[in-house]
Amino acid sequence: MVSVSRVLKIGILCLIALPASVGAHMGINQLTGNFHEVLPGELYRSAQPSGKDVKKYAEQFGIKTILNLRDEDQGGWYHDEKNATDESNIKLIDFPLSSSKVLSQERAEQLAQIMRDAPKPLLIHCEHGANRTGLASAIYVGAVAKKTEQAAEFQLSPYYGHVPIRGVGRYEMYQSWDDFEETLGF
């Protein structure tokens, strides 16, 4: 017979191991560029790519368009990306978003249209590839690719580094998705 103390110890271990595992996964994602294939041959997502990354993604995945969601000053990171996209014949689209503000329905629809019209494969990125990229990826998966609500919402999950909890993470991105998904009729 299993003792109560043994069950309690296993329960405590699970409560510690699960958040630690999620945290380790999120940390590894950030260290490796948070690059993911969302829809093979169509949609990819990442943190800010270096010029070297842009060239690698163009060769390996045939990226034709990069959607930059960063609203920060366009410093060295931007010039590196711009030079690499020019050299690799990749279209660079800038659509600045703030990760701390809810995206209006009008801007969300504009973003969906930009992604719909962009030459594919498309790579979406922000700084960390978690919040703004998660929102844009959710909009793409739901509104452009017409996948399920669950598939779209997964783009805004801890798997990619997004923690949609008020006061903890960039909840505004999840709120923006929640508002936009109402228009999709899920």
JODA-V652463 format. One line per field, one symbol per residue. ss: DSSP state (@ for helix, = for strand, . for the rest). psi: psi as a letter, one per 30 degrees, with the letter a starting at -180 (. if undefined). burial: # if it has 9 or more other ideal C-beta (glycine too) atoms within 8 Angstrom, else .. A space follows every 10 residues. Layout:
# JODA-V652463
ss->???
psi->???
burial->???
This chain:
# JODA-V652463
ss->...@@@@@@@ @@@@@@@@@@ @@@@@@@@@@ @....====. ..====.... @@@@@@@@@@ @...====.. .....@@@@@ @@@@@@@... ====...... ....@@@@@@ @@@@@@@... .====..... .@@@@@@@@@ @@@@....@@ @@@@...@@@ .......... @@@@@@@@@@ @@@@..
psi->kkleeeeeee eeeeeeeeee eeeeeeeeee fgghkkjejk geklllajkl eeeeeeeeee fgkfkkjjfk glkibeeeee eeeeeefghk kkkkikkkfg kkkleeeeee eeeeeefkkl kkkklbefge deeeeeeeee eeeefhalee eefffilfef gkjikkfeai feeeeeeeee feffh.
burial->......#... .......... .#..##..## ...###.#.. .######### #.###.##.. #.######## ......#### #####..#.# ###.#.#.#. ..#....##. ##.##..#.# ######.### ########## #####...#. ###.####.# ##.#.....# #######.## #..#..
